[in-house]
Structures are given as C-alpha cells and as structure tokens.
Amino acid sequence: MAGRNEVDQIHRIYKLCGSPSEEYWRKIRLPSNHMAKPQHKRKVREAFKDFSPEALSLVDRLLALDPLERLTATDALMSDKDRVYPQAHQKLEKMRVNQ
C-alpha cells in the first residue's frame, strides 16, 4: 500500500481501513477541521474475503486505525498460537521466561 506521498498514503489507508470516526478525532483532541473528507467505509473484510475466518479476523484487528484497539505483533502471534504460529509461540514463551 505504498503511497506516492504522505497524503496519498493516508488516503489509501482510509480507503481500506475506513476514515477515523468523529469519536476518534475527539479522543486525539484535534480541531474538527482536521477531519478527513470524504468519509470512507471500512473495507478490510471485503479486500481479504478469500482469507480463512481466523486469518481475516487477525488482519482486521491488525489494521485497526485506533492504536488502542489495534492488535500488537505479540498479541497476533499469541492469538491462534497452537495452530497458526506454533514455532513463534514457543519462541515467545522462551523469551518471556528469560526476561
């Protein structure tokens, strides 16, 4: 999703992930004139419709616009640890034990 410049990059993100909600803009305390126009609906599920339900859920949570709602890389690896990423899960567990 590489954009030609910052504005194009943000536009591409909004077209896929949807524009930030008014609630989000209030939360980050910017004047309302910074709100993105036009408003785009979230299309992550449509863009990745051929993914398995588990993978689609994971991608959807990784692409959350709000950083507080976004899945971290560690959480993503742990989300379906036994089936999808068993080796990564084992390495993460070893790292946690050694900390």
Backbone as JSON Lines, residues from 0, in Angstrom:
{"i":0,"aa":"M","n":[0.81,-1.2,0.0],"ca":[0.0,0.0,0.0],"c":[0.86,1.26,0.0]}
{"i":1,"aa":"A","n":[1.97,1.24,-0.64],"ca":[2.84,2.41,-0.64],"c":[2.22,3.55,-1.44]}
{"i":2,"aa":"G","n":[2.09,4.69,-0.79],"ca":[1.56,5.87,-1.46],"c":[2.66,6.68,-2.1]}
{"i":3,"aa":"R","n":[2.26,7.6,-2.96],"ca":[3.24,8.46,-3.64],"c":[3.81,9.51,-2.69]}
{"i":4,"aa":"N","n":[3.02,9.89,-1.68],"ca":[3.44,10.86,-0.68],"c":[2.59,10.62,0.57]}
{"i":5,"aa":"E","n":[2.77,11.43,1.61],"ca":[2.05,11.21,2.87],"c":[0.53,11.31,2.7]}
{"i":6,"aa":"V","n":[0.08,12.29,1.95],"ca":[-1.36,12.47,1.75],"c":[-1.95,11.28,1.01]}
{"i":7,"aa":"D","n":[-1.27,10.83,-0.05],"ca":[-1.74,9.66,-0.8],"c":[-1.73,8.42,0.09]}
{"i":8,"aa":"Q","n":[-0.71,8.29,0.93],"ca":[-0.62,7.13,1.83],"c":[-1.81,7.11,2.79]}
{"i":9,"aa":"I","n":[-2.11,8.24,3.38],"ca":[-3.25,8.32,4.3],"c":[-4.54,8.01,3.56]}
{"i":10,"aa":"H","n":[-4.69,8.54,2.36],"ca":[-5.89,8.27,1.56],"c":[-6.05,6.77,1.3]}
{"i":11,"aa":"R","n":[-4.97,6.09,0.96],"ca":[-5.02,4.64,0.71],"c":[-5.4,3.87,1.98]}
{"i":12,"aa":"I","n":[-4.86,4.29,3.1],"ca":[-5.19,3.64,4.38],"c":[-6.67,3.83,4.68]}
{"i":13,"aa":"Y","n":[-7.17,5.06,4.52],"ca":[-8.58,5.34,4.8],"c":[-9.5,4.57,3.86]}
{"i":14,"aa":"K","n":[-9.11,4.42,2.59],"ca":[-9.95,3.67,1.64],"c":[-10.09,2.21,2.05]}
{"i":15,"aa":"L","n":[-9.04,1.63,2.64],"ca":[-9.09,0.24,3.07],"c":[-9.65,0.1,4.48]}
{"i":16,"aa":"C","n":[-9.14,0.9,5.4],"ca":[-9.47,0.74,6.82],"c":[-10.62,1.61,7.28]}
{"i":17,"aa":"G","n":[-11.1,2.48,6.41],"ca":[-12.17,3.4,6.77],"c":[-11.59,4.67,7.38]}
{"i":18,"aa":"S","n":[-12.32,5.75,7.25],"ca":[-11.89,7.02,7.83],"c":[-12.08,6.97,9.34]}
{"i":19,"aa":"P","n":[-11.26,7.7,10.08],"ca":[-11.45,7.75,11.53],"c":[-12.83,8.32,11.87]}
{"i":20,"aa":"S","n":[-13.4,7.81,12.92],"ca":[-14.72,8.29,13.36],"c":[-14.58,9.65,14.05]}
{"i":21,"aa":"E","n":[-15.7,10.34,14.19],"ca":[-15.69,11.61,14.92],"c":[-15.24,11.39,16.36]}
{"i":22,"aa":"E","n":[-15.64,10.27,16.93],"ca":[-15.22,9.94,18.3],"c":[-13.7,9.84,18.4]}
{"i":23,"aa":"Y","n":[-13.09,9.22,17.4],"ca":[-11.63,9.1,17.39],"c":[-10.98,10.48,17.32]}
{"i":24,"aa":"W","n":[-11.49,11.36,16.44],"ca":[-10.91,12.7,16.33],"c":[-11.04,13.46,17.64]}
{"i":25,"aa":"R","n":[-12.18,13.31,18.33],"ca":[-12.35,13.97,19.63],"c":[-11.34,13.44,20.64]}
{"i":26,"aa":"K","n":[-11.1,12.14,20.57],"ca":[-10.18,11.5,21.51],"c":[-8.76,12.04,21.36]}
{"i":27,"aa":"I","n":[-8.34,12.33,20.14],"ca":[-6.98,12.81,19.95],"c":[-6.88,14.33,20.02]}
{"i":28,"aa":"R","n":[-8.01,14.98,20.24],"ca":[-8.09,16.41,20.54],"c":[-7.5,17.3,19.47]}
{"i":29,"aa":"L","n":[-7.89,17.05,18.25],"ca":[-7.53,17.94,17.15],"c":[-8.77,18.73,16.75]}
{"i":30,"aa":"P","n":[-8.59,19.93,16.23],"ca":[-9.75,20.68,15.75],"c":[-10.5,19.89,14.68]}
{"i":31,"aa":"S","n":[-11.79,20.1,14.6],"ca":[-12.62,19.33,13.67],"c":[-12.23,19.57,12.21]}
{"i":32,"aa":"N","n":[-11.55,20.67,11.91],"ca":[-11.18,20.91,10.51],"c":[-10.08,19.96,10.04]}
{"i":33,"aa":"H","n":[-9.53,19.16,10.93],"ca":[-8.54,18.16,10.54],"c":[-9.2,16.84,10.16]}
{"i":34,"aa":"M","n":[-10.5,16.77,10.28],"ca":[-11.19,15.52,9.96],"c":[-11.05,15.22,8.47]}
{"i":35,"aa":"A","n":[-10.81,13.96,8.18],"ca":[-10.62,13.54,6.79],"c":[-11.93,13.61,6.03]}
{"i":36,"aa":"K","n":[-11.88,14.19,4.86],"ca":[-13.02,14.21,3.96],"c":[-12.54,13.62,2.65]}
{"i":37,"aa":"P","n":[-13.25,12.83,1.95],"ca":[-14.55,12.27,2.29],"c":[-14.42,11.11,3.27]}
{"i":38,"aa":"Q","n":[-15.54,10.73,3.83],"ca":[-15.56,9.6,4.76],"c":[-15.6,8.29,3.98]}
{"i":39,"aa":"H","n":[-14.72,7.39,4.33],"ca":[-14.67,6.07,3.69],"c":[-15.15,5.01,4.68]}
{"i":40,"aa":"K","n":[-15.88,4.02,4.17],"ca":[-16.28,2.88,5.0],"c":[-15.15,1.88,5.04]}
{"i":41,"aa":"R","n":[-15.07,1.15,6.12],"ca":[-14.04,0.12,6.29],"c":[-14.29,-1.01,5.3]}
{"i":42,"aa":"K","n":[-13.25,-1.43,4.56],"ca":[-13.39,-2.46,3.53],"c":[-12.37,-3.58,3.7]}
{"i":43,"aa":"V","n":[-11.84,-3.74,4.9],"ca":[-10.82,-4.77,5.13],"c":[-11.38,-6.15,4.84]}
{"i":44,"aa":"R","n":[-12.56,-6.43,5.36],"ca":[-13.14,-7.77,5.17],"c":[-13.44,-8.05,3.7]}
{"i":45,"aa":"E","n":[-13.86,-7.04,2.95],"ca":[-14.11,-7.24,1.52],"c":[-12.8,-7.44,0.76]}
{"i":46,"aa":"A","n":[-11.77,-6.69,1.14],"ca":[-10.49,-6.78,0.44],"c":[-9.81,-8.13,0.65]}
{"i":47,"aa":"F","n":[-10.05,-8.75,1.8],"ca":[-9.41,-10.02,2.13],"c":[-10.44,-11.14,2.27]}
{"i":48,"aa":"K","n":[-11.5,-11.07,1.48],"ca":[-12.62,-12.01,1.61],"c":[-12.25,-13.47,1.38]}
{"i":49,"aa":"D","n":[-11.15,-13.73,0.67],"ca":[-10.74,-15.11,0.41],"c":[-9.92,-15.71,1.56]}
{"i":50,"aa":"F","n":[-9.62,-14.92,2.58],"ca":[-8.87,-15.42,3.73],"c":[-9.78,-16.31,4.57]}
{"i":51,"aa":"S","n":[-9.18,-17.19,5.34],"ca":[-9.96,-18.0,6.29],"c":[-10.55,-17.06,7.33]}
{"i":52,"aa":"P","n":[-11.63,-17.46,8.0],"ca":[-12.22,-16.59,9.03],"c":[-11.21,-16.18,10.11]}
{"i":53,"aa":"E","n":[-10.33,-17.1,10.5],"ca":[-9.33,-16.79,11.53],"c":[-8.34,-15.75,11.03]}
{"i":54,"aa":"A","n":[-7.84,-15.94,9.8],"ca":[-6.88,-15.0,9.23],"c":[-7.52,-13.64,8.99]}
{"i":55,"aa":"L","n":[-8.76,-13.63,8.54],"ca":[-9.48,-12.39,8.3],"c":[-9.66,-11.61,9.6]}
{"i":56,"aa":"S","n":[-10.02,-12.3,10.65],"ca":[-10.17,-11.65,11.95],"c":[-8.85,-11.05,12.42]}
{"i":57,"aa":"L","n":[-7.78,-11.79,12.22],"ca":[-6.45,-11.32,12.62],"c":[-6.05,-10.07,11.83]}
{"i":58,"aa":"V","n":[-6.2,-10.1,10.52],"ca":[-5.85,-8.95,9.67],"c":[-6.73,-7.75,10.03]}
{"i":59,"aa":"D","n":[-8.0,-7.99,10.26],"ca":[-8.92,-6.91,10.62],"c":[-8.47,-6.22,11.9]}
{"i":60,"aa":"R","n":[-8.05,-6.98,12.89],"ca":[-7.61,-6.39,14.16],"c":[-6.23,-5.73,14.04]}
{"i":61,"aa":"L","n":[-5.37,-6.25,13.16],"ca":[-4.06,-5.64,12.95],"c":[-4.17,-4.29,12.23]}
{"i":62,"aa":"L","n":[-5.21,-4.12,11.43],"ca":[-5.38,-2.9,10.65],"c":[-6.34,-1.9,11.3]}
{"i":63,"aa":"A","n":[-6.58,-2.02,12.59],"ca":[-7.41,-1.05,13.29],"c":[-6.72,0.31,13.25]}
{"i":64,"aa":"L","n":[-7.46,1.36,12.93],"ca":[-6.87,2.7,12.88],"c":[-6.47,3.2,14.26]}
{"i":65,"aa":"D","n":[-7.29,2.93,15.26],"ca":[-7.02,3.39,16.62],"c":[-5.95,2.5,17.24]}
{"i":66,"aa":"P","n":[-4.79,3.07,17.59],"ca":[-3.72,2.25,18.17],"c":[-4.13,1.53,19.45]}
{"i":67,"aa":"L","n":[-5.09,2.09,20.18],"ca":[-5.54,1.44,21.41],"c":[-6.36,0.19,21.12]}
{"i":68,"aa":"E","n":[-6.94,0.11,19.94],"ca":[-7.74,-1.06,19.55],"c":[-6.95,-2.04,18.69]}
{"i":69,"aa":"R","n":[-5.81,-1.59,18.17],"ca":[-5.0,-2.4,17.26],"c":[-4.3,-3.52,18.0]}
{"i":70,"aa":"L","n":[-4.28,-4.68,17.39],"ca":[-3.58,-5.85,17.91],"c":[-2.08,-5.63,17.8]}
{"i":71,"aa":"T","n":[-1.34,-5.94,18.85],"ca":[0.12,-5.84,18.77],"c":[0.66,-7.08,18.06]}
{"i":72,"aa":"A","n":[1.9,-7.01,17.63],"ca":[2.52,-8.16,16.96],"c":[2.56,-9.36,17.9]}
{"i":73,"aa":"T","n":[2.88,-9.13,19.16],"ca":[2.91,-10.23,20.13],"c":[1.53,-10.83,20.3]}
{"i":74,"aa":"D","n":[0.52,-9.98,20.44],"ca":[-0.86,-10.49,20.57],"c":[-1.27,-11.26,19.33]}
{"i":75,"aa":"A","n":[-0.84,-10.8,18.17],"ca":[-1.17,-11.5,16.92],"c":[-0.56,-12.89,16.92]}
{"i":76,"aa":"L","n":[0.69,-12.98,17.33],"ca":[1.35,-14.29,17.36],"c":[0.7,-15.22,18.39]}
{"i":77,"aa":"M","n":[0.2,-14.65,19.47],"ca":[-0.41,-15.46,20.52],"c":[-1.87,-15.79,20.23]}
{"i":78,"aa":"S","n":[-2.49,-15.1,19.28],"ca":[-3.93,-15.22,19.06],"c":[-4.38,-16.62,18.69]}
{"i":79,"aa":"D","n":[-3.65,-17.28,17.85],"ca":[-4.01,-18.65,17.46],"c":[-2.74,-19.48,17.54]}
{"i":80,"aa":"K","n":[-2.13,-19.39,18.68],"ca":[-0.77,-19.88,18.88],"c":[-0.56,-21.34,18.54]}
{"i":81,"aa":"D","n":[-1.5,-22.19,18.85],"ca":[-1.27,-23.63,18.67],"c":[-1.44,-24.09,17.23]}
{"i":82,"aa":"R","n":[-2.19,-23.35,16.44],"ca":[-2.49,-23.81,15.1],"c":[-1.74,-23.04,14.02]}
{"i":83,"aa":"V","n":[-1.69,-21.73,14.15],"ca":[-1.16,-20.91,13.08],"c":[0.34,-20.66,13.21]}
{"i":84,"aa":"Y","n":[0.79,-20.34,14.41],"ca":[2.19,-19.95,14.6],"c":[2.85,-20.74,15.74]}
{"i":85,"aa":"P","n":[2.87,-22.05,15.7],"ca":[3.4,-22.8,16.84],"c":[4.87,-22.49,17.14]}
{"i":86,"aa":"Q","n":[5.71,-22.34,16.13],"ca":[7.12,-22.07,16.38],"c":[7.31,-20.68,16.99]}
{"i":87,"aa":"A","n":[6.6,-19.7,16.48],"ca":[6.71,-18.35,17.02],"c":[6.22,-18.32,18.46]}
{"i":88,"aa":"H","n":[5.15,-19.03,18.75],"ca":[4.62,-19.07,20.11],"c":[5.66,-19.66,21.06]}
{"i":89,"aa":"Q","n":[6.31,-20.72,20.66],"ca":[7.33,-21.35,21.51],"c":[8.49,-20.38,21.76]}
{"i":90,"aa":"K","n":[8.91,-19.65,20.75],"ca":[9.99,-18.68,20.92],"c":[9.57,-17.55,21.85]}
{"i":91,"aa":"L","n":[8.32,-17.07,21.71],"ca":[7.83,-16.01,22.59],"c":[7.8,-16.47,24.04]}
{"i":92,"aa":"E","n":[7.36,-17.69,24.27],"ca":[7.31,-18.22,25.63],"c":[8.71,-18.29,26.22]}
{"i":93,"aa":"K","n":[9.7,-18.71,25.45],"ca":[11.08,-18.77,25.92],"c":[11.6,-17.38,26.25]}
{"i":94,"aa":"M","n":[11.26,-16.4,25.4],"ca":[11.7,-15.02,25.64],"c":[11.09,-14.49,26.93]}
{"i":95,"aa":"R","n":[9.83,-14.78,27.19],"ca":[9.17,-14.3,28.4],"c":[9.77,-14.93,29.65]}
{"i":96,"aa":"V","n":[10.12,-16.19,29.56],"ca":[10.72,-16.89,30.7],"c":[12.09,-16.31,31.01]}
{"i":97,"aa":"N","n":[12.84,-15.94,29.98],"ca":[14.2,-15.44,30.16],"c":[14.26,-13.97,30.56]}
{"i":98,"aa":"Q","n":[13.15,-13.27,30.58],"ca":[13.17,-11.83,30.91],"c":[13.31,-11.6,32.37]}
